[in-house]
Amino acid sequence: MTRIGLLSDTHHYLDENIFRHFEHCDEIWHGGDFGTAELAEKLSSFKPLKAVYGNIDGYDIRSLFPETLRWRCEQVDVLMTHIGGYPGRYAPAVKAEMLRAAPQLFISGHSHILKIMYDKSYGCLHINPGAAGKQGWHQMRTIVRFAIDGDDIRDCEVIELGKR
């Protein structure tokens, strides 16, 4: 079983409580808009980090992480990109990838809107963890914890970090 801590849209701000919430996670996944390479370094020195860059990220982050990442976590095919949309409203590149070979788990950020939705048309779970940072229009800062056990995605928890 792999326990994952998922966050996005930190925008230069890393809440120290994230380390407590992700203490028992095996990996951290970041859906883009880090803000600074220092923030990425803090996360990667804590746990193994898989990430994509976001639209606000500069060369420092873009030189470390790709725009889109696809990999297998246990037996689950995962696709992650920052600006990806959500079921019924995918970004064009994501929709093309879904039509080519839909993953079992699609992760995006960007909107600052927490969404956990199953897309029946592609057999894919979509997770956007909302925004963990203080910049943006969201009211509550959120992160997500879940586990992957073989081909089973389970134990999903939404964690509220407090008001923006």
Secondary structure, 3 states (H helix, E strand, C coil): CEEEEEECCCCCCCCCHHHHHCCCCCEEEECCCCCCHHHHHHHHHHCCEEECCCCCCCHHHHCCCCCEEEEEECCEEEEEECCCEECCEECHHHHHHHHHHCCCEEECCCCCCEEEEEECCCCEEEEEECCCCCCCCCCEEEEEEEEEECCEEEEEEEEEEEEC
